Each structure stands twice: as structure tokens, then as C-alpha cells.
Amino acid sequence: MAAWPILSRVACEPYSEKLSNNRDLLSNTEGGYVITRRRYSRARKTFSFSLPGLNASDYTTLTTFISNQGTTGNFTWTNPTNSVNYAVRFASIPKIVFDNSNYSASIELVEV
């Protein structure tokens, strides 16, 4: 399994984490009751963060990694807030913006 690339800037600002909300199945009955059950045995997490202030070398490293992984490739990512390793994939292709001689990337990862 591939690993998240080493970049000169590791700050994730802003950072958010949430549990998947599509893990429950709901069924309505004729009597008006709702029957629920778990779709999966565990809840997957979604991680969203930005990487501001990336230099040209980081931009090249990151875009190469994104091109190789796409949204289907799994890789290991270390959460910078608690140093826990997760097996993740890109939820969508990250958006990278050039502004003021630096790049910034908006990234969303989904636990696999």
C-alpha cells in the first residue's frame, strides 16, 4: 500500500473529522414504525483539511501522488493531530490553487 507523500509543510488548517452518516438502513412500515439496522459493522471516518503555503516542489510531489492514486487507490495517511495511521483514499480529486507564489490544496480523505 502506498503512503502519503512527505511534504515540507504538514500543517492542516483547517482540519475536520466526521463519522460516515450512511451506515444505517431505515425502513418505514405500514403501521408508521421505523425499522433500523446497521449497514456496516463499523463507522468510517472522513477527514477534510487544507494544506496552505506549498512550494513548487511540494506541488509536484502532491500532484504526482494524486495522479497515481486517483480516487480508487488506497494509501496510508498519518493524522497530524493525533499521529494515528489510517488506510484512506481520496473522496474526490483535491482542489489545488496557486496564489501569491504558493500553492494550497483542499483535501478530503475517506477511511477504507
C-alpha positions as CSV (number, residue, x, y, z in Angstrom):
1,M,0.0,0.0,0.0
2,A,1.3,3.5,-0.9
3,A,2.0,6.1,1.8
4,W,1.1,9.8,1.9
5,P,4.0,11.8,0.4
6,I,6.5,13.6,2.6
7,L,5.9,17.4,2.2
8,S,7.9,20.3,3.6
9,R,4.6,21.7,5.1
10,V,2.5,19.4,7.2
11,A,0.1,21.9,8.8
12,C,-3.5,21.1,8.2
13,E,-5.5,24.3,8.5
14,P,-8.5,24.0,8.9
15,Y,-8.9,20.3,9.9
16,S,-12.2,18.4,10.4
17,E,-13.1,14.8,11.0
18,K,-16.6,13.2,10.9
19,L,-18.1,9.8,11.0
20,S,-20.0,8.5,8.0
21,N,-23.7,9.1,8.2
22,N,-24.8,6.5,5.7
23,R,-24.1,3.5,7.9
24,D,-27.7,2.9,9.0
25,L,-30.6,1.5,6.9
26,L,-34.1,2.8,7.6
27,S,-37.3,1.1,6.6
28,N,-40.8,2.5,7.1
29,T,-43.6,0.1,7.9
30,E,-47.4,0.5,7.1
31,G,-48.0,0.9,10.8
32,G,-45.9,4.0,10.9
33,Y,-42.9,2.4,12.7
34,V,-39.4,2.8,11.5
35,I,-37.1,-0.3,11.5
36,T,-33.4,0.4,11.5
37,R,-30.2,-1.7,11.3
38,R,-26.6,-1.1,10.7
39,R,-25.4,-1.3,7.1
40,Y,-21.8,-1.8,8.1
41,S,-20.1,-3.2,11.2
42,R,-18.0,-0.1,11.7
43,A,-18.3,3.6,11.0
44,R,-15.8,5.0,8.5
45,K,-14.3,8.5,9.1
46,T,-14.0,11.3,6.6
47,F,-11.1,13.7,7.0
48,S,-11.1,17.2,5.5
49,F,-8.2,19.6,5.6
50,S,-6.2,22.2,3.7
51,L,-2.5,22.4,3.1
52,P,-1.7,26.1,2.7
53,G,1.7,27.5,1.7
54,L,3.0,24.7,-0.5
55,N,6.1,25.4,-2.6
56,A,6.7,24.2,-6.2
57,S,8.4,21.0,-5.1
58,D,5.5,20.1,-2.8
59,Y,3.1,20.9,-5.6
60,T,4.9,18.5,-7.9
61,T,5.1,15.8,-5.3
62,L,1.4,16.1,-4.4
63,T,0.1,16.2,-7.9
64,T,2.1,13.2,-8.9
65,F,0.8,11.3,-5.9
66,I,-2.8,12.4,-6.7
67,S,-2.4,11.3,-10.4
68,N,-1.1,7.9,-9.3
69,Q,-3.7,7.2,-6.7
70,G,-6.8,8.8,-8.2
71,T,-10.0,8.2,-6.1
72,T,-9.6,4.5,-6.1
73,G,-6.1,3.9,-4.7
74,N,-5.7,3.2,-1.0
75,F,-2.8,4.6,0.9
76,T,-1.6,5.1,4.5
77,W,-2.1,8.6,6.0
78,T,-0.9,9.7,9.4
79,N,-3.4,12.1,11.2
80,P,-1.3,15.1,12.2
81,T,-3.5,15.8,15.2
82,N,-3.0,12.5,17.0
83,S,-0.3,10.6,15.0
84,V,-2.7,7.7,14.3
85,N,-2.2,5.9,10.9
86,Y,-5.3,5.3,8.7
87,A,-5.9,3.4,5.5
88,V,-7.6,6.0,3.3
89,R,-8.4,7.1,-0.3
90,F,-9.3,10.4,-1.8
91,A,-13.0,11.1,-1.6
92,S,-12.6,13.3,-4.7
93,I,-9.7,14.8,-6.6
94,P,-8.2,17.5,-4.4
95,K,-8.5,21.2,-5.5
96,I,-5.1,22.9,-5.8
97,V,-5.0,26.7,-6.1
98,F,-2.0,29.0,-6.9
99,D,-2.0,32.3,-5.0
100,N,0.8,34.7,-4.0
101,S,3.7,32.5,-5.2
102,N,2.5,29.5,-3.2
103,Y,0.0,26.6,-3.7
104,S,-2.8,25.5,-1.4
105,A,-4.7,22.2,-1.6
106,S,-8.1,21.3,-0.2
107,I,-8.2,17.6,0.5
108,E,-10.9,15.1,1.6
109,L,-10.0,11.6,2.6
110,V,-12.3,8.6,3.4
111,E,-11.3,5.7,5.6
112,V,-11.3,2.4,3.7
